[in-house]
């Protein structure tokens, strides 16, 4: 166990964000925007809705489910349309954070919101060009009694405004009947066609005499923080694979004489979007991309120093993750190289992440893969690969023993359990070690008759938000298990032997 109690660690454990203020301000801002248009607002909802762990890492104290809390308070006036890109279905696109498909994530979102009394009006499968998997998913949705619609590419987009805003353009897309003043248009991931769905609905609403409007809600970049604030730099690191670049909103600066931060895609598309909105509604409600947004998160930061440090940590985590993805052939070298430039801008180094240094030092001594976990008080606990279990399993066992005040010499796993499990793993799965999930299940099975094990398992909840690092790349099974415990796990981009 490595001891430490750095000021940096203490700062990162602080609560630096005011959740209650955020719910109040964000709800009021959305209400204000609904009233601006009178009858109906289509709100393009960007970023993660459930389990927003990236935001909770960058804004310590931010509740990962706070967007759901905010929407729940608006449920009497809100309904939801979900969008999913047909090409994402066809290619089996997976979410990196929970390792499930976009289709599974969409169904998870629908179930969650239905349980809160926030009905899903429909699912729109966008950019459809005949993909068989997309058609099959539409059939699956309808068998679940979920209304599903197909939208194709909008004819004339992005240059021919007259065709776009016509029966041949948005008019050719299926109209989704809605009844509430707030229609949240969300998706299981980026590039899902939310904007096109909003604009198509606006076209149909105005043709029916309904005065509807459009607005955008995204957490990042934070428009009222400086361009090079670590929070906004962290957003560029998060979206390095999308090529997003933060920029000063020139339209906002010209109109109001005030600086605001937006990103290149919004700035590029704004002149087209402004003309489309004018063509549909007959007026210009917005003079800049920033005008379209309703994000109030920047107003709810209670400790800027703490936020800066947390954002810097996130940039390092993203760099380490990008190196592993490059090594695994997921991304090209340009992605980690881009994030490295962002790190250099902030004066960061991988060794600024204490668990990286601690894990590497222990690997040199132990001559095997090591996982290091930093506790809330700054202590670092490690675990290594053994003949019985993997390094993640060993590290988590050592941590819960340390947190529970259990002596290191006490074995939580009974040999009566370990032997049969290892034989089964070898004979059936051709695996020779117990994974983290295996170990936790074995501990759970014995907790009812072993008070020490029960005590150790009770400490698992305190792992959420702790930093962890592995000296080699871990399997998807191990990464998923560590993330489910709430650990911020990174890996050195080296293959295990």
N, C-alpha and C positions, 0 to 999 in steps of 0.2 A: 504493500500500500504506500502510495506516494502522498505526502501531506503538502498542503498549500492552502493559502487563504488570500488570494490576490484581490486587490481592489476591483480589478476587471471582473473577476468571477462574482463578487458580491453585487456589482452593478447589474450584471446580466440576470441575477436572480431577483432583482427588484421588479415591482409592478410599475411600468412606465406608461400605461395607457388607461384612460378613463372609459370603461365600457358603458356605464350608465349614461354618461354625457353623449357618447356616440349613438346609442339607441335613440336618445331624445332628439339630438340634432339631425341625425340621418332621417328619422321618420318625419320630422317637421319639414325638411327640405323636399322630400318626395311629395308630401301633402301640398306644399307650395307649388310644385311643378304640375301636379294634377289640376289645381285651381287655375293655373296659368292658361291651360287649354280648355277648361270648362267641363267637357263631357268625359274624356277618356285619355289616359296616358299609356303608351307602350314603352316600357322601361327595359332597355337592353341590359341584361344583368351579366357582367363579365366576372371572370375569376371563379374561385371555388365558393360554393354555397355551403356545403357541409364540410366539417372537419378542415377548416382553412388553416392548416398547420404552417404553411409558408408565412402567412400574415402573423400568426402567433409567435413565430420565431423572430421576425423582424420587429414586432411590437410586443415586447415582453409584458404579459398581463392580459393581452388581447384574447378573448375567449374564442376558440376555434369555431364555435357554433353560433356566434353572435348575429350573423346575418339571418339565420333562421329565427332567432329571437325577435329581431327587428321586423321581419316579414310576418311573424305570428301576431304582432300587435296591429298589423294592417290587414289581417285576414278577412275582416268584414267587407273590405272594399277591394280585395285582390283575388286574382286567379293566375294560373301559370300555364304558359306554353313552353314546351321543351323542343329544342332543335337538335338534330344529329345529322352529321354529314354522311351521305350515302357511301362516299369513298372511304371514310373511316371505318364503316361497318364492313365493307368489302375487304379491306386490308387487315382487319382484325386489330385495329389500333388499341393499345393498352394504356391505362393511366399509370404513370411512373410512381405515384405516391402509394397506391394500394394494390397495384399489380392486377387489376381487373379490367375487362374490356369496357369500351365506351357504352356498349349496350347494357351490360350489367350495372354500370354506374348510373345510367339513366333510370333503370328500374329501381335501383336503390333510392334515388332522389324522389321518384314518384311515390314509393311506399312511405318514405319519411314525411313528405309534405301532406300526403293523405291522412296520415296519423295525427297531424297537427290541425286538421280541418282546413288545409289550403289545397283546394282541388286542382288537379291537372286537367285543364280543358282539352288539350290535345298535344300530340307529338307530331312535329313536322320533320320529315326526312328530306333534307335539302340537297341541292346539286345532284339530283337523281338523273342518271343516264342509262338506266336499265340494269343496274347492278343486282345480281341474283340474290346476294346475301341481304341487301337492303329490302328487297321485296319480301323475302322470308321473314325478316324482322318485323315488317309492317303487319304481316299476317299474325305473327306472335302477339303483337300489341293488341290487335283487334280481338284475338281470342281471350285476352285479359280484359276485354270491354273498355279498352283505352282507344279513343278516337285517334286515328293516324292519317296523316296527309302526305302527299308527295309534292315537292316543289322542284322544278327543274332550273337550269340556268336562266337568268332573266335576259330576254332578248334585248339587244341594243346596249347592254351595260358594258363599259361605264360611260361611253362617249355620246350616244344618241339619246338625249334626254326625252325627245318627243316620242320615241319608240318605247323607252323604258317606262314612262308614265303614260301608258295606253293599254288598250285591251290586249295588245300583242305582248306587252311586257309584264308589269305587275298584274294586269287584269287577267292574264292567262294562268296565274297561280291560284290554287284553291283558296277560297276565303274561309276563315275559321270564325265561327260566330262566338262572340264573347258578350258577357253581360255586366261585368264589374268595371268600375272607373279606373282601376289599376290592373294592367296586364303585364306581368313579369315574363320576359322572354329570356329563358336561360338555357344552358347546355351542359353536357358532361365534360366538355373540353373546349379548347380554342378552335377558331376557324370552323365553326359549326353552322354558319349561315344565319346568325341571330339578326344582324342588321337588315339583310334582305327580307327576312320574315316580317320584321317590324314595318319596313317601308311598304311591303305588299299589303299588309293589313291596313296601313294608313290610307293607301290608294282606295281600297274597297270601302273603308269606313266613310271617306269623304264622298264617294260616289253614292253612298246611302244617306248622306246628309248628316253624318255624325262628325262633330268637331273633335277630332282626335289629334294628339301630338306625340312626339318622340323625345326621349331623353336617354342618357347613358349612365350606368352606374358601374364603375370599376375602382378597385382599391388602389391599383398602381398604374402608372406613376402617380405620386402625390403632387397635385398641381400647385399647391401653395407652399411646398418646400423648395429650397434652391435646387437648381439643375444637378449639381454635383453632390448633393446631400447623399450620404451613404445609403439611405433608404431607396432613393431613386436609382443609384448605381446598382444596388442589389436587385432591383427590378430588371435592369438590363442583363444581369447575370442569370436571373431566372428564365429569361426569354431569349437567351443567346441563340438557341436553335431556330427561333422565329425571325431573328434579325432585327428585333426591335431596338430602336435608338431613341433615347430621350432628347427632346429639343425644346427650345423656347417657342411658345406658341406665338408666331409672328402676327397672326390675325388678331389675337387678343391684345398684343402690345400696340399694334397700329390703332385699334379701335378705342382702347381704354387707357393706353399709356402705362399699363401694368404688366409685369412679367408673370407668366404662368408656364408650368411645365406640361408638355404633352409628349406623345411619341410619334415617330415618323409616319406610321400607317394612317393614323387619324389626321395628321396634317396634310398628307398627300391626298386623301380622299375627300377632305372637307369641301373644296370648291364644287366638286360633283354633287356631294350630299346636299349642300346648300341649295343648288339649283333644282335638285329633285324635290326637296321639301317645298320650295317655292312653287314648283309646277303642281304639286299635289294640293297644297293648302292655300296658295294665293298670297302668302306672306312669308317674311323672313324672320322666324323667331330667334335665330341665333346668328351671332357675328363671328364666332370663333369655335373651334372644337372644345375649348374649355367651357364655353357657355352651355354646351350640350350636357355636361356632366353634373352630377348631383353629389359627388363624393365629399364627405365631411370628415374623413379620417384624420386629416392633418390638424384639425381643430381640437383633437382629443388626446394629443400627446402630452403627457404630464412630466416627462423627464427626457429632454432631448439628448443629453449625454448618453444615457442608458440606451436609447433608441439607436444612436449612431454606432455604439459598440456592437449591439445585436445585429445590425445590418452588415457591419464588416464581417462578423462571424458567418453570416449567411453567404456572403460572396466567396469566402474560403470554402465553405461546404459545397457550393455549386461548382467551384473549380475542381475540387477533388472528385465530385460526381461525374463531371464532364471528362476528366482523364480516364476514369473507369469505362465510361460509355465509348470513348474512343478506342480503348484497348479491346473492348468487346465488339468493335465494328459497328456500333450503333450510329455514331457521328463521325464526321471527318475531323482532321486536326484543327480546322479553323474554329471550332466551337470552344475547346479549352484555350486556344490561343487568344480568342476574343476576351474570355473571362480573365485570362492572365493580364491583359492590358488594363482591365478594370481594377484588378488587384494592385497593379503598379501605380495607378492613379491615386489609390487610397493609401499607398505605402504599406501594403500588407504582404505577409509571407505565410506559407503553409505552417511554419513552425510557431506562428502566433496562436495556433490552435493547440493548446497544451496536451490534449490527449494524443495528438500525432507524435509529439516528441516522446511522451511517456511510453506509448506502445512500441515505437521503434527501439527505444533503449532496452525494454524488456525482451524484445525479440532477439536482440544481440546476445543477451544473457541466456535465454531459454532455448534458443535455436529452433523455435517453432513459431507458428502463427500466434499472434497475441491480439486480444481485444482489450482496450482500456476504456474505462468509464469514469467520468469526472462527477463526483458527488456535489451536492449543493453547497457544502462547506469548503470545497476546493480540493478535498482529498481525491486521489485517483486510485482506483482499484482495477486490477488486471486479471485476466484469465487466459490460459494458453490451450492449444490443442493437446489432448492426451490420447492414450490408447482407448479410452472409454468415451470421451465426449469432445465436441468441437469447442473452439475458443469462445464463441458467443455464449454457449451454455455454461462453460466454466466461469466466465466473467460475471454473468448474471447471478449465478449461485454465490460467488464470492461477495458480490455487492449486497444481496439481500441478507447474507450472514453478517456482514459488517454493519448494515443498517439496523439489524435486529439484535446486535450485541451478542451474536453467537460465536463461540470460539472457533477459530479456523480449523482446529484439529477434529472437530465434530463433523461427521459425514451425514449429509441430509438424505442421500440416496442409499437405500438398503441394497446390499449385494443380492438379496433374494429377488429384487426387482430388476437390477441391472443385468444380471446374467441372462435371463430369459429374453429380455428386450434386445440385447446384443445378438443373441442367436437368431431371433426372428428377423432383425435388420439384415443380418448377413445372409440367411437362407432365402428369404423372400425378396428383399430389396437390393441385395448385393452391396450393402453399405456396412461400414465397419464401426461407425461411431454414432452416438446419440446426439441429435440436434437439440437446439434450444427448445423447440416445441415438444420433442420427446421427453426431455428432462422435466419440463413444467407439468406435463400430463402425469408423469410418474410421481412427482411431488404432490400433486393434487390428490392422487389416489391414496397416498399414505397420510395426508394431513389429518384425516378424521381420527386416526389412532396415534398420531405423533404430534404433541403440542409444539415441539421445536420446529418441525416442518411447517405447521400452521402459522407460527410466529413469522418465519422467514417469508412465506407466501404473502402475508399481510403487508409486507414492505414493497410489493411489486408496484403498487400505485404511486409510490414516491419516485419511481424511475422516470415518470413522464417529464419531458423537457430537459433531461440530462444529456450531456455530450458523450459520444462514444466514437471510437475509431478502431479499425482493424488493419493489421499490417499486410494483409492480402485481400483480394476481392472475394467476397462471400457469395454463396449461392442465393438465388432468389428466395428460397424457402427461409433462409436465415435472416436475410434483409427484411422480409415481410414480418417475421416474428419479432424482430427488434423494433421495427416501426410500430407494431401493434402495442408494444409496451410503452410507446411514446418516446423512445430514445432517438436522438438526432445522430444517426450513424453515418459515418463516412469510411472510406476504404482507401488504402494505398493501391495505386493502379499496377498491381503485380498479381499474376496468376499463382494460386496455391499449387504446390507440387502434387 
